[in-house]
Amino acid sequence: MQIAILLFDNITILDAVGPYEVLSRIPDATVTWVSSSPGPKKAKGGLTLLADRRLGEVPAPQIVLIPGGSGVDGVMREPAVLEWIRNAHRTSLFTAAVCTGSLVLGAAGLLKGLKATTHWNHRDRLAAFGVDVAAARVVREGKIVTAAGVSAGIDMALCLVRWTAGDRVAQAIQLGIEYDPDPPFDSGSPEKAPPEVLEMARKTRR
């Protein structure tokens, strides 16, 4: 199974490498990093990932995954990227997005009239694409799957494993990466966070 993860400058690193760590463990799966222009892509914070394939070299992956980050604003203005997503979606098993990557799917016209999620601070932007925005960690509409902010991409990736390789494989991968969250605070969503924490997060979000 071929899995394509889109790379671009100013990506949020966990949006990409969280799902990668999960999906790369699927038996017989190959994860390819794709971009409109191959080469190093600098994430927020300075870490660099390498896009090794052009979009046209990977026309029909079984899973398409679009991460988020401040760089999505530029991606949404790249007709070639949006066209690649639309074409790949026609034959994919799943087309997925993490965090603000959902905005790219919206810009590609894939989410109109559907339910989807994104980072809590960008729900209004997603709604502008005619989306029924859900305050949920993972949302599936047919073969389109969206995840909320950043760390939710790991949950989404485990769901994708479940739907493509079965529960046992997904559980084994979850155990293999010891994904058993027990955060020190119960403030991981705007619905739970104290007002002063929510305001601070809005001001400091990268």
C-alpha positions in Angstrom: 0.0 0.0 0.0 1.3 3.4 -1.0 0.8 6.3 1.4 1.6 9.9 0.3 2.2 12.7 2.8 2.3 16.2 1.4 5.2 18.3 2.5 5.6 22.1 2.4 7.4 24.9 4.2 6.1 26.0 7.6 4.4 22.6 8.2 3.6 21.7 11.8 6.0 18.8 12.3 3.8 16.5 14.5 1.0 16.8 11.9 3.3 14.8 9.6 5.6 12.7 11.7 2.9 11.6 14.2 0.8 9.8 11.4 4.0 8.8 9.7 5.2 6.9 12.8 1.9 5.0 12.8 1.3 4.4 9.1 4.9 3.4 8.3 4.4 0.4 10.6 1.5 -1.1 8.5 2.8 -4.3 6.9 3.8 -3.9 3.3 3.1 -0.1 3.4 5.4 2.5 1.8 5.2 6.1 2.9 6.3 8.7 0.4 6.9 12.3 1.1 5.6 14.4 -1.8 5.7 18.0 -2.8 5.2 20.3 -5.8 9.0 20.8 -5.6 11.1 18.0 -4.1 13.8 18.9 -1.6 14.1 20.1 2.0 11.0 21.6 3.6 11.5 23.6 6.8 8.9 23.1 9.5 7.9 25.6 12.1 10.7 25.7 14.6 13.4 24.9 12.1 13.4 21.1 11.7 13.7 20.0 8.1 12.0 17.2 6.3 12.9 16.0 2.8 10.3 15.7 0.1 11.7 13.0 -2.2 9.0 12.8 -4.9 7.2 15.2 -7.1 3.4 15.1 -7.0 3.2 13.7 -10.5 5.4 10.8 -9.6 2.8 9.6 -7.1 -0.5 10.0 -8.9 -2.6 7.3 -7.2 -1.6 6.6 -3.6 -4.0 4.4 -1.5 -3.8 7.0 1.3 -3.4 10.7 0.8 -2.5 12.7 3.9 -2.4 16.5 4.2 -0.7 17.9 7.3 -1.4 21.4 8.6 0.7 24.4 9.7 0.9 28.1 8.7 2.2 27.0 5.3 -1.2 25.8 4.3 -2.1 29.4 3.2 0.4 29.1 0.4 -0.6 25.5 -0.4 -4.2 26.6 -0.9 -3.0 29.0 -3.6 -1.1 26.3 -5.6 -3.5 25.0 -8.3 -1.2 22.1 -9.1 -1.3 20.8 -5.5 -5.1 21.2 -5.4 -5.5 19.4 -8.7 -3.2 16.6 -7.5 -5.3 16.1 -4.4 -8.6 16.0 -6.4 -7.1 13.5 -8.9 -5.6 11.3 -6.1 -8.8 11.4 -4.2 -10.7 9.8 -7.1 -8.8 6.5 -6.6 -7.7 6.6 -3.0 -8.9 4.4 -0.3 -8.7 7.3 2.1 -8.0 11.0 1.8 -7.0 12.5 5.1 -6.0 15.7 6.7 -4.6 16.7 10.1 -5.2 20.1 11.8 -5.3 22.9 9.3 -4.6 20.5 6.5 -8.4 20.3 6.4 -8.4 23.8 4.9 -6.5 22.5 1.9 -9.1 19.8 1.4 -11.7 22.5 1.6 -9.9 24.6 -1.0 -9.7 21.6 -3.2 -13.5 21.4 -3.1 -13.7 18.0 -1.3 -15.5 19.0 1.9 -18.5 21.1 0.8 -21.6 19.8 2.5 -19.6 17.3 4.6 -18.8 17.1 8.3 -15.1 17.6 9.1 -12.9 18.9 11.8 -9.7 21.0 12.2 -7.7 22.8 14.8 -10.1 24.6 17.2 -8.7 28.0 16.4 -9.5 27.6 12.7 -13.0 26.2 12.8 -14.5 29.4 11.3 -12.1 29.2 8.4 -13.1 25.6 7.7 -16.8 26.5 7.9 -16.2 29.1 5.1 -15.8 26.2 2.7 -19.4 25.0 3.3 -18.3 22.4 5.9 -20.4 21.2 8.8 -17.6 21.7 11.4 -17.5 19.2 14.2 -15.7 19.7 17.6 -14.4 16.1 17.4 -11.0 14.6 17.4 -11.5 12.5 14.3 -14.3 12.7 11.7 -14.9 10.3 8.9 -17.2 11.1 5.9 -17.0 8.1 3.6 -13.3 7.9 2.6 -12.5 11.4 3.8 -11.0 11.5 7.3 -10.1 14.7 9.1 -8.4 15.2 12.5 -8.4 18.1 14.9 -5.2 19.8 16.0 -1.7 18.4 15.8 -1.7 15.4 18.2 -5.1 14.2 16.9 -3.2 13.0 13.8 -2.0 10.0 15.8 -5.5 9.0 16.7 -6.6 9.5 13.0 -3.6 7.4 11.8 -4.6 4.5 14.1 -8.1 4.7 12.7 -6.7 4.5 9.2 -4.8 1.4 10.2 -7.9 -0.1 11.7 -9.9 0.5 8.5 -7.2 -0.8 6.1 -5.4 -3.5 8.1 -7.8 -4.5 10.9 -8.1 -4.0 14.7 -5.3 -6.3 15.7 -2.7 -4.6 13.5 -3.9 -1.2 14.8 -3.7 -2.3 18.4 -0.3 -3.8 17.9 1.0 -0.5 16.4 -0.6 1.5 19.2 1.3 -0.8 21.7 4.5 -0.6 19.7 4.6 3.2 20.0 3.3 3.0 23.5 0.5 5.4 22.7 -1.3 5.6 26.1 -1.9 9.3 26.8 -2.1 10.4 30.3 -1.5 14.2 30.2 -0.9 16.2 33.4 -3.8 18.6 32.6 -7.3 18.2 31.3 -7.1 21.3 29.1 -6.5 19.7 25.6 -9.6 21.2 24.0 -11.2 24.7 24.1 -14.3 23.1 25.7 -12.2 22.0 28.7 -9.5 24.6 29.1 -9.9 27.5 31.6 -10.7 30.8 29.9 -7.3 32.3 30.8 -5.5 29.3 29.3 -7.7 29.5 26.2 -6.7 33.2 25.7 -3.0 32.5 26.2 -3.2 29.7 23.6 -4.8 32.0 21.1 -2.0 34.6 21.6 0.9 32.1 21.5 -0.2 29.7 18.8 2.5 29.3 16.2 
